[in-house]
């Protein structure tokens, strides 16, 4: 349910939020009470720190950026060469990070090989199906507030197409790279997904990729919670042609 975000707050309210019975004995140093705000045993705490906090993992907000058919976003890259081979890559980068009183997931378009805009553009989609540009700046897609998560994780599944996951080309520090099905207590982690398309001379090639991603939160004393499942649609198109002189 969560504690009040304003006004007076009592130890009994905090104890009930932690799962205790109203009117029973409790102290602010009890493990279940400390767990609400993530404090260690013996650490100094004040009642004001509990305002707006929850003992459970609250619902996540999707920030309105989901396509009507369930897709989170589409990113497309297009490359064409009049002579010789052509290649293009579509790429997105996810950032998972702890924030004050919560957790968020952000995403951005990563410019890579080829022309990173095919006319339809790399786009976000709202619940109504309306689109807006996906830029190289991070945009929030999920946020949880009102709780101190101990850790978080992400899972992904390649639904169709071809996918190359290459975070090491962006991050030299392995402590920044998110692996699948691993809970992290770090303040921030990243994951890059890339689709590659190659077209030989006089050829055409496109390899779309659809990836489902699921995010989870963990908090001591309560069950792990799925925070949201999203779909990424990556498209990379390369086209190559050669002019042949007729004599």
C-alpha positions as CSV (number, residue, x, y, z in Angstrom):
1,X,0.0,0.0,0.0
2,X,2.8,2.4,0.9
3,X,3.3,5.0,3.6
4,X,2.0,8.6,3.5
5,X,4.2,10.9,1.5
6,X,3.3,13.9,3.7
7,X,2.3,14.6,7.3
8,X,3.0,12.9,10.5
9,X,4.1,9.2,10.4
10,X,4.2,6.8,13.3
11,X,6.3,3.7,14.1
12,X,3.0,1.7,14.2
13,X,2.3,2.7,10.6
14,X,5.8,1.7,9.5
15,X,5.5,-1.6,11.4
16,X,2.1,-2.4,9.7
17,X,3.6,-1.5,6.3
18,X,6.5,-3.9,7.0
19,X,3.9,-6.7,7.6
20,X,3.5,-6.5,11.4
21,X,0.3,-6.5,13.4
22,X,-1.0,-3.1,14.4
23,X,-0.3,-2.3,18.1
24,X,2.4,-4.9,18.5
25,X,5.9,-4.1,19.7
26,X,8.5,-2.9,17.2
27,X,11.6,-0.8,16.9
28,X,13.0,1.2,14.1
29,X,16.0,-1.1,14.0
30,X,13.9,-4.2,13.3
31,X,15.1,-6.0,10.1
32,X,11.7,-5.8,8.3
33,X,11.4,-2.1,9.1
34,X,14.9,-1.3,8.1
35,X,14.3,-3.2,4.9
36,X,11.7,-0.6,3.7
37,X,14.4,2.0,3.3
38,X,17.4,-0.4,2.8
39,X,19.2,0.5,6.0
40,X,21.8,-1.7,7.7
41,X,21.5,-2.9,11.3
42,X,22.3,-0.2,13.8
43,X,22.2,2.6,11.1
44,X,20.6,5.9,12.1
45,X,17.2,6.4,10.7
46,X,14.4,9.0,11.0
47,X,10.7,8.7,10.5
48,X,10.8,11.2,7.7
49,X,12.9,8.7,5.6
50,X,9.9,6.4,5.5
51,X,7.5,8.9,3.9
52,X,6.1,7.6,0.6
53,X,8.0,4.3,0.9
54,X,6.6,0.8,0.4
55,X,7.6,-2.6,1.8
56,X,6.6,-4.2,-1.4
57,X,7.8,-3.6,-5.0
58,X,5.2,-1.2,-6.5
59,X,3.8,-1.2,-10.0
60,X,6.1,0.1,-12.7
61,X,5.2,3.0,-14.9
62,X,5.9,2.6,-18.6
63,X,6.2,6.3,-19.2
64,X,3.6,6.0,-22.1
65,X,6.2,4.7,-24.6
66,X,4.7,1.5,-25.8
67,X,3.3,0.9,-29.3
68,X,-0.4,0.0,-29.5
69,X,0.4,-3.5,-30.7
70,X,2.7,-4.2,-27.8
71,X,6.0,-3.1,-29.4
72,X,8.2,-0.8,-27.3
73,X,10.1,0.8,-30.2
74,X,11.3,0.4,-33.7
75,X,14.8,1.4,-34.9
76,X,15.8,1.2,-38.5
77,X,19.1,1.8,-40.3
78,X,19.5,2.0,-44.1
79,X,22.6,2.1,-46.2
80,X,22.9,2.1,-50.0
81,X,26.0,2.2,-52.3
82,X,26.0,2.8,-56.0
83,X,29.1,0.6,-56.4
84,X,30.6,-2.1,-54.2
85,X,29.3,-3.7,-51.0
86,X,26.9,-2.0,-48.6
87,X,26.3,-2.6,-44.9
88,X,24.1,-1.1,-42.2
89,X,23.5,-1.7,-38.5
90,X,20.5,-0.8,-36.3
91,X,21.4,-0.5,-32.7
92,X,19.8,0.3,-29.4
93,X,21.3,0.7,-25.9
94,X,19.5,0.1,-22.6
95,X,20.6,1.6,-19.3
96,X,19.3,0.0,-16.1
97,X,20.0,2.1,-13.0
98,X,19.0,2.6,-9.4
99,X,17.6,6.1,-8.7
100,X,16.7,7.8,-5.5
101,X,13.7,5.9,-4.0
102,X,13.4,3.6,-7.0
103,X,14.7,2.1,-10.3
104,X,14.4,3.0,-14.0
105,X,15.2,1.6,-17.5
106,X,16.2,4.0,-20.3
107,X,16.9,3.5,-23.9
108,X,18.6,5.4,-26.8
109,X,19.4,5.0,-30.4
110,X,23.1,4.3,-31.0
111,X,24.4,5.6,-34.3
112,X,26.5,3.0,-36.1
113,X,27.4,1.9,-39.6
114,X,25.4,3.3,-42.5
115,X,22.7,5.9,-42.5
116,X,20.8,5.8,-39.3
117,X,17.5,7.1,-40.7
118,X,15.6,5.4,-43.4
119,X,13.0,8.1,-43.9
120,X,10.7,6.3,-41.5
121,X,13.2,7.0,-38.8
122,X,14.1,5.5,-35.4
123,X,11.0,6.0,-33.4
124,X,9.3,5.7,-30.1
125,X,5.6,4.8,-30.0
126,X,3.0,5.8,-27.5
127,X,0.1,3.7,-26.3
128,X,-2.1,5.4,-28.9
129,X,0.3,4.5,-31.7
130,X,1.6,8.0,-32.1
131,X,5.4,8.2,-32.8
132,X,8.1,10.5,-31.7
133,X,11.8,10.5,-32.7
134,X,14.2,8.2,-30.8
135,X,17.3,10.3,-30.4
136,X,20.8,9.5,-29.2
137,X,19.8,10.9,-25.8
138,X,18.4,8.4,-23.2
139,X,14.6,8.3,-22.9
140,X,12.9,6.6,-19.9
141,X,10.7,3.6,-20.7
142,X,10.1,2.1,-17.2
143,X,10.3,3.5,-13.7
144,X,9.5,2.2,-10.2
145,X,9.3,4.7,-7.4
146,X,8.5,4.4,-3.7
147,X,10.8,1.5,-2.9
148,X,14.5,0.8,-2.4
149,X,15.3,-2.2,-4.7
150,X,18.1,-4.4,-3.6
151,X,18.9,-5.5,-7.1
152,X,17.5,-5.8,-10.6
153,X,17.9,-8.0,-13.7
154,X,16.9,-8.3,-17.4
155,X,16.1,-11.3,-19.6
156,X,15.7,-11.3,-23.3
157,X,14.5,-13.6,-26.0
158,X,15.2,-13.5,-29.8
159,X,11.7,-13.9,-31.3
160,X,12.8,-13.8,-34.9
161,X,15.5,-12.7,-37.2
162,X,19.2,-12.2,-36.6
163,X,20.7,-10.5,-33.6
164,X,24.2,-9.7,-32.6
165,X,24.8,-8.6,-29.0
166,X,28.0,-6.7,-28.7
167,X,28.4,-4.7,-25.5
168,X,32.1,-5.1,-25.4
169,X,32.5,-2.8,-28.3
170,X,31.0,0.0,-26.2
171,X,32.2,-0.8,-22.7
172,X,35.6,-1.8,-21.6
173,X,34.5,-2.1,-18.0
174,X,32.8,-5.5,-17.5
175,X,31.1,-4.0,-14.4
176,X,28.9,-2.0,-16.7
177,X,27.7,-4.8,-19.0
178,X,24.4,-6.5,-18.1
179,X,24.2,-10.3,-18.7
180,X,21.0,-12.2,-19.0
181,X,19.2,-13.6,-15.9
182,X,21.7,-12.0,-13.4
183,X,20.6,-9.8,-10.5
184,X,22.8,-6.7,-10.1
185,X,23.1,-4.4,-7.1
186,X,25.2,-1.9,-9.1
187,X,23.9,1.6,-9.5
188,X,24.0,1.2,-13.3
189,X,24.3,-1.4,-16.0
190,X,24.1,-1.3,-19.8
191,X,23.1,-3.6,-22.7
192,X,23.5,-3.1,-26.4
193,X,21.5,-4.9,-29.1
194,X,22.6,-4.7,-32.7
195,X,21.2,-5.9,-36.0
196,X,23.6,-6.1,-39.0
197,X,22.7,-6.2,-42.7
198,X,25.2,-6.8,-45.6
199,X,24.6,-6.5,-49.3
200,X,27.2,-7.7,-51.8
201,X,27.6,-5.9,-55.1
202,X,24.4,-6.0,-57.1
203,X,22.6,-7.5,-54.2
204,X,20.0,-6.7,-51.5
205,X,19.7,-7.9,-48.0
206,X,17.5,-7.1,-45.0
207,X,17.5,-9.0,-41.6
208,X,14.9,-7.7,-39.2
209,X,15.2,-8.8,-35.5
210,X,12.5,-8.9,-32.8
211,X,13.6,-9.1,-29.2
212,X,11.4,-9.4,-26.1
213,X,12.9,-8.0,-22.9
214,X,11.7,-8.5,-19.4
215,X,12.8,-6.6,-16.3
216,X,12.7,-7.8,-12.7
217,X,13.2,-6.2,-9.3
218,X,14.3,-7.8,-6.0
219,X,13.8,-6.5,-2.5
220,X,14.6,-8.3,0.8
221,X,11.6,-9.9,2.5
222,X,9.2,-9.9,-0.5
223,X,9.0,-12.0,-3.6
224,X,10.9,-11.0,-6.7
225,X,8.6,-9.1,-9.1
226,X,8.4,-8.8,-12.9
227,X,8.4,-5.1,-13.7
228,X,7.5,-5.3,-17.4
229,X,8.0,-7.0,-20.7
230,X,8.7,-5.0,-23.8
231,X,9.4,-5.7,-27.5
232,X,12.2,-4.2,-29.7
233,X,11.9,-4.3,-33.4
234,X,15.2,-3.6,-35.1
235,X,15.6,-3.3,-38.9
236,X,18.8,-2.9,-40.9
237,X,18.6,-2.7,-44.7
238,X,21.6,-2.6,-47.0
239,X,21.3,-2.2,-50.8
240,X,24.2,-2.3,-53.3
241,X,24.1,-1.8,-57.1
242,X,26.7,-1.2,-59.8
243,X,26.3,0.7,-63.0
244,X,27.6,-1.3,-66.0
245,X,28.8,0.8,-68.9
246,X,27.3,-0.3,-72.2
247,X,29.7,0.1,-75.1
